Amino acid sequence: MPKNDALDASPVAQFEQSLDELEQLVEKMEQGEMSLEDSLAAYERGVGLYRRCQGALEQAELRVRLLTDPERPEDAQPFGADDGA
């Protein structure tokens, strides 16, 4: 039975794959040779990849906070979340 690489990959590998794909999409769109429909589909895919990358970065930031001060897990929230908005 073949493995599903996307599900088995580490969060770091998933982030790197998503970022690579996002960079390729941007490069392709910047060439300006895509149809409107293809451009919209690429943009939609890019937004999904961006959100996946952002989520992975937030998880990494949380891990860093937990590793930095494991005795204060209540302070472990993503960077920028404590700006008192």
C-alpha positions in Angstrom: 0.0 0.0 0.0 1.6 3.4 -1.0 2.2 6.0 1.6 0.5 9.4 1.4 3.5 11.7 1.6 1.4 14.8 2.4 0.0 13.1 5.5 3.2 11.4 6.7 5.5 14.4 6.2 6.7 16.3 9.2 5.2 19.8 9.8 8.6 21.3 8.7 8.5 19.3 5.5 4.9 20.2 4.8 5.8 23.9 5.4 8.7 23.7 3.0 6.6 21.8 0.3 3.8 24.4 0.6 6.2 27.3 0.4 7.9 25.8 -2.6 4.6 25.3 -4.3 3.4 28.8 -3.4 6.6 30.3 -4.9 6.1 28.4 -8.1 2.5 29.6 -8.3 3.5 33.2 -7.8 6.2 32.9 -10.5 3.8 31.3 -12.9 1.2 34.0 -12.3 3.8 36.8 -12.6 4.5 35.7 -16.2 1.0 36.9 -17.1 0.2 34.2 -19.6 -2.6 32.4 -17.6 -6.2 32.7 -18.5 -8.5 34.4 -16.1 -10.0 31.1 -14.9 -6.5 29.6 -14.4 -5.4 32.7 -12.6 -8.3 32.6 -10.2 -7.7 28.9 -9.5 -4.0 29.6 -8.9 -4.9 32.5 -6.6 -7.3 30.3 -4.6 -4.7 27.6 -4.3 -2.1 30.2 -3.3 -4.4 31.4 -0.5 -4.8 27.9 0.8 -1.0 27.4 0.7 -0.4 30.7 2.4 -2.8 29.8 5.2 -1.2 26.4 5.7 2.3 28.1 5.9 0.9 30.6 8.4 -0.6 27.9 10.6 2.7 26.0 10.5 4.6 29.1 11.6 2.2 29.7 14.4 2.7 26.2 15.6 6.5 26.6 15.5 6.2 29.8 17.4 4.1 28.1 20.1 6.7 25.3 20.4 9.5 27.8 20.8 7.5 29.6 23.6 6.9 26.3 25.3 10.6 25.3 25.0 11.7 28.7 26.2 9.6 28.8 29.4 7.9 25.3 30.1 6.9 26.4 33.6 4.5 29.1 32.2 2.4 27.3 29.6 -0.4 29.8 30.1 1.8 32.4 28.4 2.3 30.1 25.4 0.3 31.7 22.7 1.3 32.7 19.1 3.5 35.8 18.7 1.5 38.9 18.3 -1.5 37.5 20.1 -0.7 39.4 23.3 -1.0 42.9 21.8 -4.1 43.7 23.9 -6.4 44.4 21.0 
